[in-house]
Amino acid sequence: EKGISVFQPASLRPQENQQLVSDLRADVMVVVAYGLILPKVVLDTPRLGCINVHGSLLPRYRGAAPMQWCVIDGEKKTGVTTMFMDAGLDTGDMLLKAEFPIGPDTTLEEVHDGLMELGAKVLIETLEALSAGTLRRIPQTGESNYAPMLTKETGHIHWAEPAKKIHDLVRGLDSWPGAYTFLGGKKYKIWRTRCTAEKTAEQPGTILRADKKEGLFVAAGDGVLEVTELQAPGKKRMAARDYLNGHAIALPAQFED
């Protein structure tokens, strides 16, 4: 629509795709959520280097899924870091940073949208400083950790875990792949939960209450978790109370690991 050529090669390792980059004769390259390591020949192509907009406060949460793991791990803040790319995995010199708060019920979608807006702002500031010659490179030092790619198995709920840990898993996988559990051998996705102050001596996974008026409450490893939104097999995502209004769960029942 804007008359800008768009190329979408699956890899930049083939020489013909590297030539596409070289032919642009770019001053700088910007990488956002690319997910693959760029070959050194590509990194060396732009005159001023390659800048990555990374969705964490480096050196914490290097890797493919920093936003998700920040939420899953119960972090209270994350942010955006711009960095010069090198041959390592998110190990290049840092440039600018901006923080984003994560509340106890903040979901991945909210973090994603917040960092999308924040990242655009920080990128503009980074490029302006690069153009002005005032950009300062900061080597990464201190504690780091890795945020690996998600798989469907990442979302498997283990009810013996503390209620907050399950809650953080659910909100951290809000878009994909979604947290899930089993009931009667059938897979249920759990999309929203709420931590309660209630305690129980029942086995983890035990459904304590399943009432269309009161809601769906499940025993976790250290207390009780309310499931407020779920998706039953072959059904759409819906509020738990709405689901229970038409699909009663006969008790006693227990979610399976």
Solvent accessible surface area in square Angstrom, and as a share of the most:
residue,aa,sasa,rsa
1,E,219,0.98
2,K,170,0.72
3,G,82,0.79
4,I,133,0.67
5,S,88,0.57
6,V,115,0.66
7,F,110,0.46
8,Q,167,0.74
9,P,42,0.26
10,A,97,0.75
11,S,36,0.23
12,L,22,0.11
13,R,155,0.57
14,P,52,0.33
15,Q,143,0.64
16,E,122,0.55
17,N,25,0.13
18,Q,36,0.16
19,Q,92,0.41
20,L,60,0.30
21,V,17,0.10
22,S,47,0.30
23,D,78,0.40
24,L,115,0.57
25,R,204,0.75
26,A,32,0.25
27,D,74,0.38
28,V,41,0.24
29,M,33,0.15
30,V,54,0.31
31,V,15,0.09
32,V,90,0.52
33,A,99,0.77
34,Y,78,0.30
35,G,58,0.56
36,L,102,0.51
37,I,84,0.43
38,L,6,0.03
39,P,16,0.10
40,K,133,0.56
41,V,82,0.47
42,V,1,0.01
43,L,16,0.08
44,D,92,0.48
45,T,46,0.27
46,P,6,0.04
47,R,174,0.63
48,L,67,0.34
49,G,18,0.17
50,C,3,0.02
51,I,0,0.00
52,N,13,0.07
53,V,16,0.09
54,H,13,0.06
55,G,16,0.16
56,S,0,0.00
57,L,31,0.16
58,L,1,0.00
59,P,17,0.11
60,R,75,0.27
61,Y,7,0.03
62,R,51,0.19
63,G,8,0.07
64,A,53,0.41
65,A,5,0.04
66,P,13,0.08
67,M,40,0.18
68,Q,35,0.16
69,W,52,0.18
70,C,3,0.02
71,V,0,0.00
72,I,20,0.10
73,D,79,0.41
74,G,21,0.20
75,E,50,0.23
76,K,170,0.72
77,K,103,0.44
78,T,2,0.01
79,G,0,0.00
80,V,2,0.01
81,T,0,0.00
82,T,0,0.00
83,M,4,0.02
84,F,18,0.07
85,M,43,0.19
86,D,60,0.31
87,A,70,0.54
88,G,34,0.33
89,L,73,0.36
90,D,21,0.11
91,T,51,0.30
92,G,2,0.02
93,D,39,0.20
94,M,15,0.07
95,L,8,0.04
96,L,55,0.28
97,K,96,0.41
98,A,24,0.18
99,E,105,0.47
100,F,46,0.19
101,P,101,0.63
102,I,8,0.04
103,G,29,0.28
104,P,104,0.65
105,D,93,0.48
106,T,23,0.14
107,T,8,0.05
108,L,6,0.03
109,E,71,0.32
110,E,94,0.42
111,V,0,0.00
112,H,75,0.34
113,D,73,0.38
114,G,17,0.16
115,L,9,0.04
116,M,122,0.54
117,E,136,0.61
118,L,34,0.17
119,G,6,0.06
120,A,55,0.43
121,K,118,0.50
122,V,3,0.02
123,L,32,0.16
124,I,99,0.50
125,E,71,0.32
126,T,0,0.00
127,L,57,0.28
128,E,110,0.49
129,A,19,0.15
130,L,31,0.15
131,S,101,0.65
132,A,73,0.57
133,G,67,0.65
134,T,101,0.59
135,L,32,0.16
136,R,172,0.63
137,R,129,0.47
138,I,60,0.31
139,P,82,0.52
140,Q,28,0.12
141,T,107,0.62
142,G,67,0.64
143,E,130,0.58
144,S,48,0.31
145,N,45,0.23
146,Y,121,0.46
147,A,0,0.00
148,P,52,0.33
149,M,142,0.63
150,L,21,0.11
151,T,77,0.45
152,K,132,0.56
153,E,105,0.47
154,T,32,0.19
155,G,0,0.00
156,H,30,0.14
157,I,0,0.00
158,H,83,0.37
159,W,2,0.01
160,A,70,0.54
161,E,57,0.26
162,P,58,0.37
163,A,9,0.07
164,K,108,0.46
165,K,111,0.47
166,I,3,0.02
167,H,11,0.05
168,D,5,0.03
169,L,25,0.12
170,V,2,0.01
171,R,11,0.04
172,G,0,0.00
173,L,0,0.00
174,D,4,0.02
175,S,58,0.38
176,W,128,0.45
177,P,6,0.04
178,G,0,0.00
179,A,0,0.00
180,Y,16,0.06
181,T,0,0.00
182,F,54,0.23
183,L,26,0.13
184,G,65,0.63
185,G,59,0.57
186,K,124,0.53
187,K,80,0.34
188,Y,22,0.08
189,K,58,0.25
190,I,0,0.00
191,W,17,0.06
192,R,80,0.29
193,T,13,0.08
194,R,114,0.41
195,C,51,0.30
196,T,32,0.19
197,A,101,0.78
198,E,63,0.28
199,K,150,0.63
200,T,46,0.27
201,A,110,0.85
202,E,95,0.43
203,Q,124,0.55
204,P,43,0.27
205,G,0,0.00
206,T,23,0.14
207,I,5,0.02
208,L,38,0.19
209,R,67,0.24
210,A,22,0.17
211,D,61,0.32
212,K,106,0.45
213,K,160,0.68
214,E,79,0.36
215,G,1,0.01
216,L,0,0.00
217,F,14,0.06
218,V,0,0.00
219,A,0,0.00
220,A,5,0.04
221,G,40,0.38
222,D,75,0.39
223,G,6,0.05
224,V,0,0.00
225,L,0,0.00
226,E,12,0.05
227,V,0,0.00
228,T,49,0.28
229,E,41,0.18
230,L,1,0.01
231,Q,52,0.23
232,A,6,0.05
233,P,61,0.38
234,G,90,0.87
235,K,87,0.37
236,K,147,0.62
237,R,87,0.32
238,M,39,0.18
239,A,46,0.36
240,A,1,0.01
241,R,116,0.42
242,D,93,0.48
243,Y,13,0.05
244,L,8,0.04
245,N,101,0.52
246,G,59,0.57
247,H,69,0.31
248,A,97,0.75
249,I,24,0.12
250,A,89,0.69
251,L,80,0.40
252,P,137,0.86
253,A,19,0.15
254,Q,84,0.37
255,F,6,0.02
256,E,70,0.31
257,D,92,0.47
